[in-house]
């Protein structure tokens, strides 16, 4: 503005000087001629003033063009996965509760917690004294009946005695055998045995405690094969299948492993509307514990070649979502606004389904202060 005022002032001074010279030379004889000359000079000076003002204005505007410092990254296609997160627990492939099969009082516990046991091994004995006495009586009677049967058999083979005597002795002997077998099976019910090979993890009973049929006496877990189980909401029943990839996090151990879904139940629990999912574990460098918390991240969507961007660089206006990309215009580098369509997002990243292509450079730092077409510096 100061430059413009100086130019105008100089022009006016020149016009005044010229007017004074003309007046001094011609007096008042030819005022019309003087006025014509002055107007001509004034018009010429006005054009020069406008030209200078335009040039000065152009230079001034050019010097005020804003340049924004930004950082950009080239778009590279990469895999994108979306996960369903559910909380599960660690379990043995075989995890059973051992119960009593009859009414009785525990007289002896033969194992301790943490002890390895074999399938069929007796873990505890319940009071069976009455049946044991009956067993001894039957065994004594059986000895007599076997001896009588052998004698009758020999006599019958020699055609001595009647057939009725032989058949009676045989029937009595067989009846005693069956009675002895039945009583032995009843006595066996008072022995609590392990149905699997594994480790004793829990003993909730004590000697002298009375049990009913179905009362829990032991927990045996076979940790030779480990799995993680979880209940998943019914809405994912058509998405999650056996063979799907799954990441498993163990927050207590700060460990993370990858596995496959080995079982996806077809049964929906009517109480909580969930279905069971299992994943067997091959990793042996983790100190597993039964019921240890495990976070399962099950893949429910996967794209092999996707444009994936940080979620925080996606901006929105009233109608669209957009980002800024780098564009070269002549000898200038500018920011160009691109409308995009987003897909699924996970863990701070989002898939771009349309609006961008591989190789474009997206502005990742400094995008907050950009406008479409603004000059940028990388």
VEXRO-763651 format. One record per residue (C-alpha): residue number from 1; residue in three letters; chain; x, y, z. Coordinates in steps of 0.25 Angstrom, whole numbers, plus 5000, padded with zeros to 4 digits. Example, Ala and Ser with C-alpha at 12.3 -4.5 7.8 and 13.67 -1.06 7.14 Angstrom:
<sites>
(1; "ala"; "A"; (5049; 4982; 5031)) (2; "ser"; "A"; (5055; 4996; 5029)) 
</sites>
This chain:
<sites>
(1; "unk"; "A"; (5000; 5000; 5000)) (2; "unk"; "A"; (5011; 5010; 5003)) (3; "unk"; "A"; (5018; 5007; 4990)) (4; "unk"; "A"; (5004; 5010; 4983)) (5; "unk"; "A"; (5003; 5023; 4990)) (6; "unk"; "A"; (5017; 5027; 4986)) (7; "unk"; "A"; (5015; 5025; 4972)) (8; "unk"; "A"; (5002; 5033; 4972)) (9; "unk"; "A"; (5009; 5044; 4979)) (10; "unk"; "A"; (5020; 5045; 4969)) (11; "unk"; "A"; (5010; 5044; 4957)) (12; "unk"; "A"; (5002; 5056; 4963)) (13; "unk"; "A"; (5015; 5064; 4965)) (14; "unk"; "A"; (5019; 5062; 4950)) (15; "unk"; "A"; (5005; 5067; 4946)) (16; "unk"; "A"; (5006; 5079; 4954)) (17; "unk"; "A"; (5020; 5083; 4949)) (18; "unk"; "A"; (5016; 5081; 4935)) (19; "unk"; "A"; (5004; 5090; 4937)) (20; "unk"; "A"; (5012; 5101; 4943)) (21; "unk"; "A"; (5022; 5100; 4931)) (22; "unk"; "A"; (5010; 5101; 4921)) (23; "unk"; "A"; (5004; 5113; 4929)) (24; "unk"; "A"; (5017; 5120; 4930)) (25; "unk"; "A"; (5019; 5118; 4915)) (26; "unk"; "A"; (5006; 5121; 4909)) (27; "unk"; "A"; (4998; 5129; 4920)) (28; "unk"; "A"; (4983; 5129; 4918)) (29; "unk"; "A"; (4983; 5130; 4903)) (30; "unk"; "A"; (4981; 5116; 4900)) (31; "unk"; "A"; (4974; 5109; 4912)) (32; "unk"; "A"; (4967; 5099; 4904)) (33; "unk"; "A"; (4980; 5094; 4897)) (34; "unk"; "A"; (4987; 5094; 4911)) (35; "unk"; "A"; (4975; 5085; 4917)) (36; "unk"; "A"; (4976; 5076; 4905)) (37; "unk"; "A"; (4991; 5073; 4907)) (38; "unk"; "A"; (4989; 5071; 4922)) (39; "unk"; "A"; (4978; 5061; 4920)) (40; "unk"; "A"; (4986; 5053; 4910)) (41; "unk"; "A"; (4998; 5053; 4920)) (42; "unk"; "A"; (4988; 5049; 4931)) (43; "unk"; "A"; (4983; 5037; 4924)) (44; "unk"; "A"; (4997; 5032; 4920)) (45; "unk"; "A"; (5001; 5033; 4935)) (46; "unk"; "A"; (4988; 5026; 4939)) (47; "unk"; "A"; (4991; 5014; 4930)) (48; "unk"; "A"; (5005; 5013; 4936)) (49; "unk"; "A"; (5000; 5014; 4950)) (50; "unk"; "A"; (4990; 5003; 4947)) (51; "unk"; "A"; (5001; 4994; 4941)) (52; "unk"; "A"; (5010; 4996; 4952)) (53; "unk"; "A"; (4999; 4993; 4963)) (54; "unk"; "A"; (4996; 4980; 4955)) (55; "unk"; "A"; (5010; 4976; 4955)) (56; "unk"; "A"; (5012; 4979; 4970)) (57; "unk"; "A"; (4999; 4972; 4974)) (58; "unk"; "A"; (5003; 4960; 4966)) (59; "unk"; "A"; (5017; 4959; 4973)) (60; "unk"; "A"; (5011; 4962; 4987)) (61; "unk"; "A"; (5000; 4951; 4985)) (62; "unk"; "A"; (5011; 4941; 4980)) (63; "unk"; "A"; (5019; 4943; 4992)) (64; "unk"; "A"; (5007; 4940; 5001)) (65; "unk"; "A"; (5004; 4926; 4995)) (66; "unk"; "A"; (5004; 4916; 5007)) (67; "unk"; "A"; (5013; 4904; 5007)) (68; "unk"; "A"; (5010; 4893; 5017)) (69; "unk"; "A"; (5020; 4883; 5021)) (70; "unk"; "A"; (5015; 4869; 5021)) (71; "unk"; "A"; (5019; 4854; 5021)) (72; "unk"; "A"; (5014; 4844; 5011)) (73; "unk"; "A"; (5014; 4829; 5009)) (74; "unk"; "A"; (5012; 4821; 4997)) (75; "unk"; "A"; (5000; 4811; 4996)) (76; "unk"; "A"; (5005; 4797; 4996)) (77; "unk"; "A"; (4994; 4785; 4995)) (78; "unk"; "A"; (4995; 4776; 5007)) (79; "unk"; "A"; (4986; 4765; 5014)) (80; "unk"; "A"; (4975; 4770; 5023)) (81; "unk"; "A"; (4968; 4762; 5034)) (82; "unk"; "A"; (4956; 4765; 5042)) (83; "unk"; "A"; (4955; 4757; 5055)) (84; "unk"; "A"; (4944; 4753; 5065)) (85; "unk"; "A"; (4949; 4754; 5079)) (86; "unk"; "A"; (4944; 4744; 5090)) (87; "unk"; "A"; (4949; 4740; 5104)) (88; "unk"; "A"; (4952; 4725; 5105)) (89; "unk"; "A"; (4959; 4716; 5115)) (90; "unk"; "A"; (4970; 4706; 5114)) (91; "unk"; "A"; (4965; 4691; 5116)) (92; "unk"; "A"; (4971; 4677; 5114)) (93; "unk"; "A"; (4966; 4669; 5103)) (94; "unk"; "A"; (4960; 4660; 5114)) (95; "unk"; "A"; (4955; 4667; 5126)) (96; "unk"; "A"; (4946; 4659; 5135)) (97; "unk"; "A"; (4940; 4659; 5148)) (98; "unk"; "A"; (4940; 4645; 5155)) (99; "unk"; "A"; (4927; 4642; 5163)) (100; "unk"; "A"; (4923; 4631; 5172)) (101; "unk"; "A"; (4914; 4621; 5167)) (102; "unk"; "A"; (4907; 4617; 5180)) (103; "unk"; "A"; (4903; 4621; 5194)) (104; "unk"; "A"; (4915; 4620; 5204)) (105; "unk"; "A"; (4925; 4626; 5213)) (106; "unk"; "A"; (4939; 4628; 5208)) (107; "unk"; "A"; (4949; 4619; 5216)) (108; "unk"; "A"; (4962; 4622; 5209)) (109; "unk"; "A"; (4967; 4632; 5198)) (110; "unk"; "A"; (4979; 4625; 5190)) (111; "unk"; "A"; (4984; 4637; 5182)) (112; "unk"; "A"; (4988; 4652; 5184)) (113; "unk"; "A"; (4986; 4665; 5176)) (114; "unk"; "A"; (4996; 4666; 5165)) (115; "unk"; "A"; (4998; 4651; 5164)) (116; "unk"; "A"; (4998; 4644; 5150)) (117; "unk"; "A"; (4988; 4632; 5149)) (118; "unk"; "A"; (4985; 4622; 5139)) (119; "unk"; "A"; (4972; 4618; 5133)) (120; "unk"; "A"; (4964; 4609; 5143)) (121; "unk"; "A"; (4973; 4612; 5155)) (122; "unk"; "A"; (4966; 4612; 5168)) (123; "unk"; "A"; (4966; 4626; 5174)) (124; "unk"; "A"; (4958; 4624; 5187)) (125; "unk"; "A"; (4950; 4612; 5194)) (126; "unk"; "A"; (4936; 4613; 5201)) (127; "unk"; "A"; (4932; 4605; 5212)) (128; "unk"; "A"; (4928; 4591; 5207)) (129; "unk"; "A"; (4929; 4583; 5219)) (130; "unk"; "A"; (4916; 4576; 5218)) (131; "unk"; "A"; (4917; 4572; 5204)) (132; "unk"; "A"; (4931; 4567; 5207)) (133; "unk"; "A"; (4926; 4558; 5218)) (134; "unk"; "A"; (4915; 4553; 5208)) (135; "unk"; "A"; (4925; 4550; 5198)) (136; "unk"; "A"; (4933; 4542; 5207)) (137; "unk"; "A"; (4921; 4533; 5211)) (138; "unk"; "A"; (4918; 4531; 5196)) (139; "unk"; "A"; (4932; 4527; 5193)) (140; "unk"; "A"; (4932; 4517; 5205)) (141; "unk"; "A"; (4918; 4512; 5199)) (142; "unk"; "A"; (4924; 4512; 5185)) (143; "unk"; "A"; (4935; 4502; 5189)) (144; "unk"; "A"; (4926; 4492; 5194)) (145; "unk"; "A"; (4917; 4493; 5182)) (146; "unk"; "A"; (4928; 4492; 5173)) (147; "unk"; "A"; (4933; 4479; 5180)) (148; "unk"; "A"; (4919; 4473; 5180)) (149; "unk"; "A"; (4918; 4476; 5165)) (150; "unk"; "A"; (4931; 4470; 5161)) (151; "unk"; "A"; (4927; 4457; 5169)) (152; "unk"; "A"; (4913; 4456; 5162)) (153; "unk"; "A"; (4919; 4459; 5149)) (154; "unk"; "A"; (4929; 4447; 5150)) (155; "unk"; "A"; (4918; 4438; 5155)) (156; "unk"; "A"; (4909; 4442; 5144)) (157; "unk"; "A"; (4920; 4439; 5134)) (158; "unk"; "A"; (4921; 4425; 5140)) (159; "unk"; "A"; (4906; 4424; 5139)) (160; "unk"; "A"; (4905; 4424; 5154)) (161; "unk"; "A"; (4893; 4432; 5160)) (162; "unk"; "A"; (4882; 4439; 5154)) (163; "unk"; "A"; (4883; 4450; 5143)) (164; "unk"; "A"; (4874; 4459; 5153)) (165; "unk"; "A"; (4885; 4459; 5163)) (166; "unk"; "A"; (4896; 4463; 5153)) (167; "unk"; "A"; (4888; 4474; 5147)) (168; "unk"; "A"; (4884; 4479; 5161)) (169; "unk"; "A"; (4899; 4480; 5166)) (170; "unk"; "A"; (4902; 4487; 5153)) (171; "unk"; "A"; (4891; 4497; 5154)) (172; "unk"; "A"; (4895; 4500; 5169)) (173; "unk"; "A"; (4910; 4502; 5165)) (174; "unk"; "A"; (4906; 4511; 5153)) (175; "unk"; "A"; (4896; 4519; 5162)) (176; "unk"; "A"; (4907; 4521; 5172)) (177; "unk"; "A"; (4917; 4526; 5161)) (178; "unk"; "A"; (4907; 4536; 5156)) (179; "unk"; "A"; (4904; 4541; 5170)) (180; "unk"; "A"; (4919; 4542; 5173)) (181; "unk"; "A"; (4921; 4550; 5160)) (182; "unk"; "A"; (4909; 4559; 5163)) (183; "unk"; "A"; (4914; 4562; 5178)) (184; "unk"; "A"; (4928; 4565; 5173)) (185; "unk"; "A"; (4922; 4575; 5163)) (186; "unk"; "A"; (4914; 4582; 5174)) (187; "unk"; "A"; (4927; 4582; 5183)) (188; "unk"; "A"; (4934; 4589; 5171)) (189; "unk"; "A"; (4924; 4600; 5171)) (190; "unk"; "A"; (4930; 4604; 5185)) (191; "unk"; "A"; (4944; 4606; 5178)) (192; "unk"; "A"; (4945; 4620; 5171)) (193; "unk"; "A"; (4953; 4618; 5159)) (194; "unk"; "A"; (4959; 4628; 5148)) (195; "unk"; "A"; (4952; 4627; 5135)) (196; "unk"; "A"; (4964; 4633; 5127)) (197; "unk"; "A"; (4979; 4634; 5128)) (198; "unk"; "A"; (4983; 4648; 5134)) (199; "unk"; "A"; (4987; 4656; 5146)) (200; "unk"; "A"; (4978; 4658; 5159)) (201; "unk"; "A"; (4975; 4673; 5159)) (202; "unk"; "A"; (4965; 4673; 5170)) (203; "unk"; "A"; (4960; 4665; 5182)) (204; "unk"; "A"; (4948; 4671; 5188)) (205; "unk"; "A"; (4945; 4659; 5198)) (206; "unk"; "A"; (4951; 4654; 5211)) (207; "unk"; "A"; (4952; 4641; 5218)) (208; "unk"; "A"; (4939; 4639; 5226)) (209; "unk"; "A"; (4930; 4647; 5216)) (210; "unk"; "A"; (4917; 4641; 5212)) (211; "unk"; "A"; (4914; 4641; 5197)) (212; "unk"; "A"; (4902; 4639; 5188)) (213; "unk"; "A"; (4902; 4634; 5174)) (214; "unk"; "A"; (4907; 4645; 5165)) (215; "unk"; "A"; (4915; 4652; 5176)) (216; "unk"; "A"; (4928; 4658; 5171)) (217; "unk"; "A"; (4940; 4652; 5177)) (218; "unk"; "A"; (4952; 4655; 5168)) (219; "unk"; "A"; (4955; 4663; 5155)) (220; "unk"; "A"; (4965; 4657; 5146)) (221; "unk"; "A"; (4971; 4664; 5134)) (222; "unk"; "A"; (4979; 4659; 5122)) (223; "unk"; "A"; (4988; 4670; 5118)) (224; "unk"; "A"; (4996; 4662; 5108)) (225; "unk"; "A"; (4987; 4669; 5098)) (226; "unk"; "A"; (4982; 4684; 5101)) (227; "unk"; "A"; (4971; 4692; 5095)) (228; "unk"; "A"; (4964; 4705; 5097)) (229; "unk"; "A"; (4949; 4706; 5097)) (230; "unk"; "A"; (4940; 4718; 5096)) (231; "unk"; "A"; (4925; 4721; 5095)) (232; "unk"; "A"; (4922; 4730; 5083)) (233; "unk"; "A"; (4910; 4738; 5080)) (234; "unk"; "A"; (4899; 4731; 5071)) (235; "unk"; "A"; (4901; 4743; 5061)) (236; "unk"; "A"; (4914; 4737; 5057)) (237; "unk"; "A"; (4909; 4723; 5055)) (238; "unk"; "A"; (4909; 4724; 5039)) (239; "unk"; "A"; (4923; 4731; 5039)) (240; "unk"; "A"; (4932; 4723; 5048)) (241; "unk"; "A"; (4935; 4709; 5043)) (242; "unk"; "A"; (4945; 4698; 5046)) (243; "unk"; "A"; (4959; 4701; 5039)) (244; "unk"; "A"; (4958; 4716; 5041)) (245; "unk"; "A"; (4971; 4723; 5046)) (246; "unk"; "A"; (4971; 4728; 5061)) (247; "unk"; "A"; (4981; 4736; 5069)) (248; "unk"; "A"; (4981; 4732; 5084)) (249; "unk"; "A"; (4986; 4742; 5094)) (250; "unk"; "A"; (4989; 4737; 5108)) (251; "unk"; "A"; (4989; 4750; 5117)) (252; "unk"; "A"; (4994; 4744; 5129)) (253; "unk"; "A"; (5007; 4739; 5122)) (254; "unk"; "A"; (5008; 4750; 5112)) (255; "unk"; "A"; (5008; 4740; 5101)) (256; "unk"; "A"; (5002; 4739; 5087)) (257; "unk"; "A"; (5001; 4727; 5078)) (258; "unk"; "A"; (4994; 4724; 5065)) (259; "unk"; "A"; (4985; 4712; 5063)) (260; "unk"; "A"; (4973; 4706; 5055)) (261; "unk"; "A"; (4958; 4705; 5059)) (262; "unk"; "A"; (4957; 4690; 5061)) (263; "unk"; "A"; (4943; 4689; 5065)) (264; "unk"; "A"; (4931; 4698; 5063)) (265; "unk"; "A"; (4918; 4693; 5069)) (266; "unk"; "A"; (4905; 4692; 5062)) (267; "unk"; "A"; (4897; 4693; 5075)) (268; "unk"; "A"; (4892; 4706; 5080)) (269; "unk"; "A"; (4891; 4707; 5095)) (270; "unk"; "A"; (4877; 4711; 5097)) (271; "unk"; "A"; (4880; 4718; 5110)) (272; "unk"; "A"; (4891; 4728; 5106)) (273; "unk"; "A"; (4889; 4726; 5090)) (274; "unk"; "A"; (4904; 4723; 5088)) (275; "unk"; "A"; (4911; 4711; 5082)) (276; "unk"; "A"; (4924; 4704; 5086)) (277; "unk"; "A"; (4937; 4707; 5078)) (278; "unk"; "A"; (4950; 4699; 5081)) (279; "unk"; "A"; (4965; 4700; 5076)) (280; "unk"; "A"; (4975; 4690; 5079)) (281; "unk"; "A"; (4989; 4695; 5083)) (282; "unk"; "A"; (5002; 4690; 5078)) (283; "unk"; "A"; (5011; 4700; 5086)) (284; "unk"; "A"; (5018; 4693; 5098)) (285; "unk"; "A"; (5026; 4705; 5103)) (286; "unk"; "A"; (5015; 4711; 5111)) (287; "unk"; "A"; (5012; 4706; 5125)) (288; "unk"; "A"; (4997; 4703; 5123)) (289; "unk"; "A"; (4987; 4702; 5134)) (290; "unk"; "A"; (4973; 4697; 5134)) (291; "unk"; "A"; (4963; 4709; 5132)) (292; "unk"; "A"; (4974; 4719; 5129)) (293; "unk"; "A"; (4968; 4731; 5122)) (294; "unk"; "A"; (4971; 4731; 5107)) (295; "unk"; "A"; (4966; 4742; 5097)) (296; "unk"; "A"; (4962; 4736; 5084)) (297; "unk"; "A"; (4963; 4745; 5071)) (298; "unk"; "A"; (4956; 4737; 5061)) (299; "unk"; "A"; (4957; 4742; 5046)) (300; "unk"; "A"; (4943; 4745; 5041)) (301; "unk"; "A"; (4948; 4753; 5028)) (302; "unk"; "A"; (4960; 4753; 5020)) (303; "unk"; "A"; (4966; 4760; 5008)) (304; "unk"; "A"; (4979; 4756; 5002)) (305; "unk"; "A"; (4982; 4769; 4994)) (306; "unk"; "A"; (4975; 4781; 5001)) (307; "unk"; "A"; (4978; 4796; 5003)) (308; "unk"; "A"; (4979; 4798; 5018)) (309; "unk"; "A"; (4981; 4811; 5024)) (310; "unk"; "A"; (4982; 4816; 5039)) (311; "unk"; "A"; (4968; 4819; 5043)) (312; "unk"; "A"; (4972; 4833; 5049)) (313; "unk"; "A"; (4975; 4839; 5035)) (314; "unk"; "A"; (4961; 4837; 5030)) (315; "unk"; "A"; (4954; 4850; 5031)) (316; "unk"; "A"; (4939; 4853; 5029)) (317; "unk"; "A"; (4930; 4864; 5024)) (318; "unk"; "A"; (4915; 4865; 5024)) (319; "unk"; "A"; (4914; 4855; 5012)) (320; "unk"; "A"; (4927; 4847; 5010)) (321; "unk"; "A"; (4940; 4841; 5016)) (322; "unk"; "A"; (4952; 4846; 5010)) (323; "unk"; "A"; (4968; 4847; 5011)) (324; "unk"; "A"; (4978; 4855; 5004)) (325; "unk"; "A"; (4988; 4850; 4994)) (326; "unk"; "A"; (5000; 4856; 4987)) (327; "unk"; "A"; (4999; 4861; 4973)) (328; "unk"; "A"; (5009; 4868; 4964)) (329; "unk"; "A"; (5003; 4880; 4956)) (330; "unk"; "A"; (5014; 4885; 4947)) (331; "unk"; "A"; (5026; 4889; 4955)) (332; "unk"; "A"; (5017; 4889; 4968)) (333; "unk"; "A"; (5013; 4879; 4978)) (334; "unk"; "A"; (4999; 4880; 4983)) (335; "unk"; "A"; (4990; 4873; 4993)) (336; "unk"; "A"; (4978; 4866; 4986)) (337; "unk"; "A"; (4965; 4863; 4993)) (338; "unk"; "A"; (4961; 4848; 4990)) (339; "unk"; "A"; (4947; 4843; 4994)) (340; "unk"; "A"; (4948; 4829; 4999)) (341; "unk"; "A"; (4939; 4817; 5003)) (342; "unk"; "A"; (4943; 4809; 5015)) (343; "unk"; "A"; (4941; 4795; 5019)) (344; "unk"; "A"; (4943; 4788; 5032)) (345; "unk"; "A"; (4953; 4793; 5042)) (346; "unk"; "A"; (4961; 4786; 5053)) (347; "unk"; "A"; (4972; 4789; 5062)) (348; "unk"; "A"; (4973; 4804; 5057)) (349; "unk"; "A"; (4973; 4800; 5043)) (350; "unk"; "A"; (4962; 4801; 5032)) (351; "unk"; "A"; (4961; 4795; 5018)) (352; "unk"; "A"; (4958; 4805; 5007)) (353; "unk"; "A"; (4949; 4798; 4997)) (354; "unk"; "A"; (4949; 4809; 4986)) (355; "unk"; "A"; (4955; 4823; 4983)) (356; "unk"; "A"; (4969; 4820; 4984)) (357; "unk"; "A"; (4979; 4811; 4976)) (358; "unk"; "A"; (4993; 4805; 4979)) (359; "unk"; "A"; (5005; 4814; 4976)) (360; "unk"; "A"; (4998; 4827; 4981)) (361; "unk"; "A"; (5004; 4835; 4992)) (362; "unk"; "A"; (4995; 4838; 5004)) (363; "unk"; "A"; (4998; 4849; 5013)) (364; "unk"; "A"; (5000; 4843; 5027)) (365; "unk"; "A"; (5005; 4855; 5035)) (366; "unk"; "A"; (5001; 4869; 5034)) (367; "unk"; "A"; (4987; 4866; 5027)) (368; "unk"; "A"; (4979; 4873; 5038)) (369; "unk"; "A"; (4982; 4887; 5032)) (370; "unk"; "A"; (4981; 4884; 5017)) (371; "unk"; "A"; (4971; 4889; 5007)) (372; "unk"; "A"; (4969; 4883; 4993)) (373; "unk"; "A"; (4980; 4888; 4983)) (374; "unk"; "A"; (4988; 4895; 4994)) (375; "unk"; "A"; (5003; 4895; 4991)) (376; "unk"; "A"; (5011; 4885; 5000)) (377; "unk"; "A"; (5026; 4882; 5003)) (378; "unk"; "A"; (5030; 4867; 5006)) 
</sites>
